[in-house]
């Protein structure tokens, strides 16, 4: 050693730098995973808004047709097509949700 940095110290410094780089990349991966999950949820929400669902009749109220993204009746799956929702709304014992107004999407679709 002539006053310079030893090979051992150089390699230790390299390990520290590589570990720092790895932490940075892992942090970026976590950020991207969160962003990807948020984007997937946005796409699913937008897709649900284009579909409809039926809340079964209860003893005190009629069955209700909701937009697919209506929070008053959250379900996963069992969605209706536009045509099925139109047929359901034409039935005398099925009503449209007064909050999400599913008939708007059917008429405008």
C-alpha positions as a Markdown table, in Angstrom:
| # | Residue | x | y | z |
|---|---|---|---|---|
| 1 | Unk | 0.0 | 0.0 | 0.0 |
| 2 | Unk | 1.5 | 3.3 | -1.0 |
| 3 | Unk | -1.2 | 5.6 | 0.4 |
| 4 | Unk | -3.8 | 4.7 | -2.2 |
| 5 | Unk | -7.1 | 2.9 | -1.6 |
| 6 | Unk | -6.6 | -0.9 | -1.2 |
| 7 | Unk | -8.4 | -3.4 | -3.5 |
| 8 | Unk | -10.4 | -4.5 | -0.5 |
| 9 | Unk | -11.6 | -1.0 | 0.3 |
| 10 | Unk | -12.5 | -0.4 | -3.4 |
| 11 | Unk | -14.6 | -3.6 | -3.5 |
| 12 | Unk | -16.3 | -2.7 | -0.2 |
| 13 | Unk | -17.2 | 0.7 | -1.7 |
| 14 | Unk | -18.4 | -1.0 | -4.8 |
| 15 | Unk | -20.6 | -3.3 | -2.7 |
| 16 | Unk | -22.1 | -0.3 | -0.9 |
| 17 | Unk | -22.8 | 1.5 | -4.2 |
| 18 | Unk | -24.4 | -1.6 | -5.7 |
| 19 | Unk | -26.6 | -2.2 | -2.7 |
| 20 | Unk | -27.7 | 1.5 | -2.9 |
| 21 | Unk | -28.4 | 1.0 | -6.6 |
| 22 | Unk | -30.4 | -2.2 | -5.8 |
| 23 | Unk | -32.5 | -0.3 | -3.1 |
| 24 | Unk | -33.2 | 2.4 | -5.7 |
| 25 | Unk | -34.3 | -0.1 | -8.3 |
| 26 | Unk | -36.5 | -2.0 | -5.8 |
| 27 | Unk | -38.1 | 1.3 | -4.7 |
| 28 | Unk | -38.8 | 2.2 | -8.3 |
| 29 | Unk | -40.3 | -1.3 | -8.9 |
| 30 | Unk | -42.7 | -0.8 | -5.9 |
| 31 | Unk | -43.7 | 2.6 | -7.3 |
| 32 | Unk | -44.4 | 1.1 | -10.7 |
| 33 | Unk | -46.4 | -1.7 | -9.2 |
| 34 | Unk | -48.6 | 0.7 | -7.3 |
| 35 | Unk | -49.1 | 2.8 | -10.4 |
| 36 | Unk | -49.9 | -0.3 | -12.4 |
| 37 | Unk | -52.4 | -1.4 | -9.8 |
| 38 | Unk | -54.1 | 2.0 | -9.8 |
| 39 | Unk | -54.3 | 2.1 | -13.6 |
| 40 | Unk | -55.8 | -1.5 | -13.6 |
| 41 | Unk | -58.4 | -0.4 | -11.1 |
| 42 | Unk | -59.2 | 2.7 | -13.3 |
| 43 | Unk | -59.6 | 0.5 | -16.4 |
| 44 | Unk | -61.8 | -1.9 | -14.5 |
| 45 | Unk | -63.9 | 1.0 | -13.1 |
| 46 | Unk | -64.3 | 2.5 | -16.6 |
| 47 | Unk | -65.3 | -0.9 | -18.0 |
| 48 | Unk | -67.8 | -1.4 | -15.2 |
| 49 | Unk | -69.4 | 1.9 | -16.0 |
| 50 | Unk | -70.3 | 0.6 | -19.4 |
| 51 | Unk | -72.2 | -2.4 | -17.9 |
| 52 | Unk | -75.2 | -2.9 | -15.7 |
| 53 | Unk | -76.2 | -5.2 | -12.8 |
| 54 | Unk | -79.5 | -6.1 | -11.1 |
| 55 | Unk | -80.0 | -5.9 | -7.4 |
| 56 | Unk | -82.5 | -8.7 | -6.5 |
| 57 | Unk | -85.9 | -7.8 | -5.2 |
| 58 | Unk | -86.3 | -7.4 | -1.5 |
| 59 | Unk | -89.5 | -8.0 | 0.4 |
| 60 | Unk | -90.1 | -4.2 | 0.7 |
| 61 | Unk | -88.8 | -3.0 | -2.6 |
| 62 | Unk | -88.5 | -3.8 | -6.3 |
| 63 | Unk | -85.5 | -5.2 | -8.0 |
| 64 | Unk | -83.2 | -2.5 | -9.2 |
| 65 | Unk | -81.0 | -2.1 | -12.3 |
| 66 | Unk | -77.7 | -0.3 | -11.5 |
| 67 | Unk | -74.8 | 0.9 | -13.6 |
| 68 | Unk | -71.9 | -1.5 | -13.3 |
| 69 | Unk | -69.9 | 1.1 | -11.2 |
| 70 | Unk | -72.8 | 2.1 | -8.8 |
| 71 | Unk | -71.5 | 1.9 | -5.2 |
| 72 | Unk | -75.0 | 1.4 | -3.8 |
| 73 | Unk | -74.8 | -2.3 | -5.0 |
| 74 | Unk | -71.2 | -3.3 | -5.2 |
| 75 | Unk | -70.8 | -6.8 | -6.8 |
| 76 | Unk | -68.0 | -8.4 | -8.7 |
| 77 | Unk | -69.3 | -10.0 | -11.9 |
| 78 | Unk | -72.7 | -10.9 | -13.1 |
| 79 | Unk | -72.9 | -7.9 | -15.3 |
| 80 | Unk | -75.6 | -7.4 | -17.9 |
| 81 | Unk | -75.1 | -6.2 | -21.5 |
| 82 | Unk | -76.8 | -3.1 | -22.7 |
| 83 | Unk | -79.6 | -5.2 | -24.4 |
| 84 | Unk | -80.2 | -7.2 | -21.2 |
| 85 | Unk | -80.4 | -4.1 | -19.1 |
| 86 | Unk | -83.0 | -2.6 | -21.6 |
| 87 | Unk | -85.1 | -5.8 | -21.3 |
| 88 | Unk | -84.8 | -5.7 | -17.5 |
| 89 | Unk | -85.9 | -2.1 | -17.3 |
| 90 | Unk | -88.9 | -2.9 | -19.5 |
| 91 | Unk | -90.1 | -5.4 | -16.8 |
| 92 | Unk | -92.9 | -4.0 | -14.5 |
| 93 | Unk | -91.3 | -5.3 | -11.3 |
| 94 | Unk | -87.8 | -3.9 | -12.0 |
| 95 | Unk | -86.9 | -0.3 | -11.5 |
| 96 | Unk | -83.9 | 1.9 | -12.3 |
| 97 | Unk | -81.6 | 3.1 | -9.4 |
| 98 | Unk | -82.4 | 6.7 | -8.7 |
| 99 | Unk | -78.8 | 7.4 | -7.8 |
| 100 | Unk | -76.8 | 6.1 | -10.8 |
| 101 | Unk | -79.6 | 6.4 | -13.3 |
| 102 | Unk | -78.7 | 3.4 | -15.5 |
| 103 | Unk | -81.2 | 4.3 | -18.1 |
| 104 | Unk | -79.0 | 7.3 | -19.1 |
| 105 | Unk | -76.2 | 5.0 | -20.2 |
| 106 | Unk | -78.6 | 2.7 | -22.0 |
| 107 | Unk | -80.3 | 5.5 | -24.0 |
| 108 | Unk | -77.0 | 7.3 | -24.7 |
| 109 | Unk | -75.2 | 4.1 | -25.6 |
